[in-house]
Each structure stands twice: as C-alpha cells, then as structure tokens.
Amino acid sequence: MIPTTRLWALLAVLAVPMMAAGFFPGWGGLVLALDALVLGLAAVDFALARRVRLEVHRLLPRKLSVGVPNRVEVQLIHRSHQEVRVRVRDDVPDAFSATPEEAPLSLPPQSQTRWVYRVTPSKRGKFGFGDVNVRVKGPLGLVFHERTYKEAQSASVFPDLRGASRLLLSGAALDLVNLGLRQLRRDGQGSEFARLRDYTQGDSVREVDWKATARRSKPVTRVMESERSQSILICVDAGRSMAAQVDGLTKLDHAVNAALFLAFVAVRNGDRVGLAVFADGVKAYLPPAAGRGQYRKIIDALYSATPSLTYVDYLALFKELNIRLTRRSLLCVFTDFLDEEQASTMIDPLHRLARRHVPLCLSVKDTALLGLLRQAPPGPEEAFQQAVASELLADREMLKARVSMGGVQMIDVQPDELSLAAVNRYLDIKARGVL
C-alpha cells in the first residue's frame, strides 16, 4: 500500500484537531473516530485497487543502437469494468537512460493501452531489462496498489547502424547528397570503363570515344568510374585513451560507428574490406574480403569490442600489417592523439607503411577540452585547468602535423561528423586514383 498525496493531506488536516484535543478533552474520541474512518476508507480503496485486473507486456526491438534513442513499448491490457489510473515505470539497465522514466496513464474500461518511451544505451553488449512496476490508484484516490510484473528480457546493443540502414533503404538510386555524402561513382573520373553516353557540353575532348562516335555518327563520351575490388583495411584503436567519454559515448563507440558506416559504403561500392582491432596487440583481424557476408563479420567483431586499459602498441600493429597486407591498401586507422607519448610511437612505422599503402588517420576532437577553453575561468583552479587543456591541445596539433608530414592523410572532426568525413575522404581517394 502506497499512500497518495490526498491521504497525507487528510491525515495532516486531522492532526490539527488532535493537537487541540489536549485543550478540549471532549474532542479526543471524535478525532480518533475520524482517523479510523479515514484509515478504513484507505483500506477499502486498497482492496478495490487490488481487484483491478491488468496484464502488462514489454515489446523490445530486436536490436538496440548505442548512443541513440531506441523505442520501447509497454502494453497494458485492462480487463476491469471501470476506468482506472495507474503509474508505470520500467526497470531498465543501469547503462541506459530512459525518457520519460515513468508515466501516469488513464486506462478506460476493457481497453488496451500502449506506453512508448525511449532508452539511450551508453554501452554496447548484452543487457537485461528487469520487471515492469505499476502503481494502481484506488477509486477514492487515497492509496496505490503497487504491482510488479515479471518481464525480464535480454537486449543486445549494437553500434549505431542508422547511416548504413538509410543507405540500404534508399535503394539503388542513393540519395547521397541529402545524406551528406558524395557520389559513390564519379562519372568522368577513375580508371575503369563504366558506359558510353551522348556527348554533352563541358565534356573533355579526351573523354570522347572516337570509334563509337564514328559508328553512331554523333559525338559519344566514354564514362569512367573508380576502380572496384580495391583493398580497404579499417584499424580501430581499443586502447585506454579510447575509453574517454565524448558527447555521451566513448571515443571507441564513435570510432566503431564510423568504421561500420565506412565498411558498409566500401562493401556496397565493390571493394574488399578488412578489419583490425588493436591495443597492446592485435585483438581481432579479418583479412580484406568482399560481399555482405564480410560486412556481417565486421559487425560481429566490433559488437563486443571494448576499451582495454593498456597502452597501444602501434609498432606491433604495423609489423603485422606489413606481413599480412601484400596488396596496396587504404589503411583507415581510428585512433586518438591526446596521449602524446603513446601516439608519437606511431609516426615512424606509419611513415614506412605509407611507401606501400595509403594511410588515413581518423580521430574525434575532445569537445570537453574545447569547451573548457571557451569559458572565462572564474577562479585559480579553473585557470589552471584551462592552462593544462591548452597545452594538451597544442601538443595534439603538433603531433598531427608530424604524422601528416610523411604522406599520411588526417581527419580530426567533431564526433557527430566522423562517419561522413571518413566516407567522403574514402570516396575522394577513390576518385583521385591514389589507391
């Protein structure tokens, strides 16, 4: 039995004459009778609330995405013949935030009601939902009858695949401009023949196919496209610096989301895509391969990737890649540059790899440090924090400059821009024929 505000208010009102009964002896019995009446009404209200017949079921999506609101539905089936008011609260995992956390609902007689709320997971992996808790208010509004419905369920939280899903749902004619992407194939660029088309104003004379022009008796342009079946290896840093939180997710989660988006576009573009997850050594490796089956393997490998609280051994990674990769490849290395001592160990081996491959380093900006510098320090402690943040960011910029001097391409963007920036740079490299 859970008292409502109405019951507490009644008891508070009756407390005044109870205190006055000390001065008026005749009032004591009357006040006790009123208290007993209120408590009796509360007991009746509780008994009526217990009689309400209610079924509750939770409907979870098959897969949840990390860092984004996911729809969860709670279904309430009311089988009684009178309207009832309830409060519903779901037992979500600790790593989830729910919006709203609970809801007051009015259930009509013999009805079925759905309460929809959103959960935002902050981690990937398997999690368990607990029970659904419902408080049924009695018809007198004095008490709640609290019930627990056993609805324990497991939920799998995957990387954010919304970008890939939007590409897939858009069909063959991809609306890449609205997605922020450039075209997967660029007519007039690349090294592979795509098709012939009628000459249009602005076409280069070098693009004219003279044999086809002679056969058709009108100018015909040869359309080229970027070469397919090229090798892309996505390397994801799972070291200690990637455990830092940026905009509600770890840097590793931002990297995983961008890596999967890049892998999806590259596989759809006909390229061979591989994966390496590394920290103090190579934790997982998938050699480059083509097809949707390879993309599913990459999802499975990244689904359970978690940051290791260890240093990152870039030398071990690049030694292994030097042995495994016999074909010229685009190396997309998702890592962090905030730990200068650790990240500086990547410079020399990465420059050596640049002689055979096309390295691309990708990282997210630390928005917390940037935000700290934008504020005027209110005191000495905050001023010291700003000085440290400024030094860290300056060292980071110097390290990025040293990395890019050896022919290594760099991307350093806001967390929500990483996926599109990675794919667009991949498309640029393909279009320019660098790979």
Secondary structure by P-SEA (a helix, b strand, c coil): ccccaaaaaaaaaaaaaaaaccccccaaaaaaaaaaaaaaaaaaaaaaaaabbbbbbbbbcccccccbbbbbbbbbbbcccbbbbbbbbbbccccccccccbbbbbbcccbbbbbbbbbbbccccbbbbcbbbbbbbcccccccbbbbbcbbbbbbbcccaaaaaaaaaaccccccccccccccccccccccccccccccccccccccaaaaaaaaccbbbbbbccccbbbbbbbbbcccccccccccccaaaaaaaaaaaaaaaaaaabbbbbbbbbcccccccccccccaaaaaaaaaaaccbbbbcccccaaaaaaaaaaaccccccccccccccaaaaaaaacaaaaaacccbbbbbbbbcaaaaaaaaacccccaaaaaaaaaaaaaaaaaaaaaaaaacccbbbbbbcccaaaaaaaaaaaaaaaaccc
